[in-house]
């Protein structure tokens, strides 16, 4: 089975998954994320923190 990677499709998935992570944090409280998750979500977490501060 051949895996196909598309940067454009990957970005779409990331944008679609961002609300899920925000909602998950609001419902379940703050959960510890692994270092790999923090690296992947670095920009999204920064935006989330800015939104929470507003």
Number of C-alpha atoms within 10 A of each C-alpha: 3 4 4 5 8 8 8 9 10 11 11 11 11 14 12 11 11 15 13 11 15 13 11 13 12 10 9 8 9 9 8 8 10 8 9 9 10 13 11 11 16 12 11 17 16 11 12 16 11 10 9 8 7 6
